[in-house]
């Protein structure tokens, strides 16, 4: 039997939180966030055309109020129905975002299939959070391109650094146990001097 729950509907989480390193124009978001919006629109189109429950899709925009409203307007301008766009202005990072998503879906018998859309470098943070918080739920990471310099991305990554949860330590202990067993089964030959 599958360890995952049967899903009903889809929830696309569009992560639009970013670190402002320079003043941003009033009606503009950075190009790398626009890449996330484009990817969200593509995923939404694919879901509607290919999944039987494609019409039961919600897009959850995560960002501050200004950026969340701006991104929501971009989605509506591109043809997404306004009534399927939900906004999360309170989350400040990936962990808080998934805490809110979990609170939203855990009461459902059949939760939606989750799609998380962020920049490709968010994968490590996403993996850490999903392992500890969303075990048993169907979730897929979709990474958008981010053409910023590595230094700028690394500075932003530090703001969202994953906290090591119980799953991390369980996995680390299991890896160490496997290493010990393998070292006993296949000892390295000592160099004879």
C-alpha positions in Angstrom: 0.0 0.0 0.0 1.2 3.5 -0.8 2.5 5.7 2.0 0.9 8.7 0.4 -2.7 9.9 0.8 -5.1 10.0 -2.1 -5.1 13.5 -3.4 -8.1 15.7 -4.4 -7.3 18.9 -6.2 -4.1 20.8 -6.6 -2.3 23.5 -4.6 0.4 25.5 -6.4 2.5 27.4 -3.9 4.2 30.4 -5.6 7.0 31.6 -3.4 7.5 35.3 -4.1 9.5 36.2 -1.1 12.9 37.8 -1.9 15.5 39.9 -0.3 15.5 43.5 -1.6 19.1 44.6 -2.1 18.2 47.7 -3.9 15.1 50.0 -4.2 12.5 48.3 -6.4 10.1 50.3 -8.5 6.6 50.6 -7.3 5.0 48.3 -9.9 7.8 45.9 -10.6 9.3 42.7 -9.2 12.8 41.3 -9.9 13.3 39.2 -13.0 14.0 36.0 -11.0 10.6 36.4 -9.3 9.0 36.9 -12.8 10.6 33.6 -13.8 8.7 32.0 -10.9 5.4 33.6 -12.1 6.0 32.3 -15.7 6.7 28.8 -14.3 3.5 29.0 -12.2 1.5 29.9 -15.3 3.0 26.9 -17.2 2.3 24.5 -14.3 -1.3 25.8 -14.0 -1.9 25.3 -17.7 -0.5 21.8 -17.7 -2.6 20.8 -14.6 -5.8 22.2 -16.1 -5.2 20.3 -19.4 -4.0 17.0 -18.1 -5.4 16.2 -14.6 -9.0 15.2 -14.0 -9.2 17.5 -11.0 -7.4 20.3 -12.8 -10.3 22.6 -12.3 -9.9 22.2 -8.5 -6.7 24.1 -8.3 -5.7 26.9 -6.0 -2.6 29.1 -6.4 -1.2 30.2 -3.1 1.0 33.4 -3.5 3.5 33.8 -0.7 5.0 37.3 -0.3 4.6 40.6 1.3 1.4 42.5 0.6 2.7 44.7 -2.2 4.5 41.9 -4.0 1.7 39.4 -3.3 -0.9 41.8 -4.8 1.4 42.5 -7.8 2.0 38.8 -8.5 -1.7 38.0 -8.1 -2.6 40.8 -10.6 0.0 39.4 -13.1 -1.6 35.9 -12.8 -5.1 37.3 -13.4 -3.8 39.4 -16.4 -2.4 36.1 -17.8 -5.8 34.4 -17.6 -6.0 32.8 -14.2 -9.3 33.2 -12.5 -9.1 35.6 -9.6 -11.2 33.3 -7.3 -8.5 30.6 -7.3 -5.7 32.9 -6.1 -5.1 32.9 -2.4 -2.5 35.2 -0.7 -0.2 34.6 2.3 1.3 37.9 3.5 2.4 36.5 6.9 5.0 34.0 6.0 8.6 35.3 6.1 10.4 32.1 4.9 9.9 28.6 3.4 9.4 27.0 6.9 6.6 29.5 7.8 5.1 29.0 4.4 4.9 25.2 4.8 3.5 25.6 8.4 0.6 27.6 7.0 0.1 25.2 4.1 0.1 22.3 6.5 -2.5 24.0 8.7 -4.6 24.6 5.6 -4.5 21.0 4.3 -4.2 18.7 7.3 -7.9 18.7 8.2 -8.8 17.4 4.8 -9.3 13.7 4.3 -7.9 13.9 0.8 -5.4 16.8 0.6 -4.5 18.4 -2.6 -1.4 17.6 -4.7 1.2 20.3 -3.8 3.5 22.0 -6.2 6.1 24.4 -4.7 7.5 27.0 -7.1 10.6 28.8 -6.2 14.1 29.5 -7.5 16.3 26.4 -8.1 18.6 27.2 -5.2 15.6 26.8 -2.8 15.7 23.1 -3.3 18.0 22.3 -0.4 15.8 24.3 2.0 12.6 22.8 0.5 14.0 19.3 1.0 14.8 19.9 4.6 11.3 21.4 5.4 9.3 18.8 3.4 11.1 15.8 5.0 10.2 17.1 8.5 6.8 18.7 8.0 5.0 17.1 5.0 5.8 13.5 5.1 3.0 11.5 3.5 1.8 14.3 1.3 2.2 14.4 -2.4 4.5 17.4 -3.2 6.6 18.4 -6.1 9.4 21.0 -6.4 9.5 23.2 -9.5 12.6 25.4 -9.8 12.6 28.6 -11.8 15.9 30.0 -13.2 17.7 32.6 -11.2 20.4 34.5 -13.1 21.8 36.5 -10.2 25.4 36.4 -9.1 26.3 33.5 -6.8 27.3 35.9 -4.0 23.8 37.5 -4.0 22.0 34.1 -4.0 24.2 32.9 -1.2 23.3 35.9 0.9 19.6 35.4 0.3 20.0 31.7 1.0 21.3 32.5 4.5 18.1 34.2 5.4 16.2 31.0 4.7 18.7 28.5 6.0 17.0 25.3 7.0 16.9 24.2 10.6 18.0 20.7 11.1 15.0 18.7 12.3 14.6 15.2 13.7 14.5 13.7 10.2 18.0 15.1 9.5 19.4 13.5 12.6 17.6 10.1 11.9 19.0 10.1 8.4 22.5 11.0 9.6 22.4 8.2 12.2 21.2 5.7 9.7 24.0 6.7 7.2 26.6 6.3 10.0 25.3 2.9 10.9 25.4 1.7 7.3 29.0 3.0 7.0 30.0 1.0 10.1 28.4 -2.2 8.8 30.0 -1.8 5.3 33.4 -1.1 6.8 33.2 -4.3 8.9 32.0 -6.3 5.9 34.5 -4.9 3.5 37.5 -3.7 5.5 40.1 -1.8 3.6 43.4 -3.6 3.2 46.1 -1.9 5.2 49.1 -1.0 3.2 52.0 -3.1 4.3 55.1 -1.3 5.0 
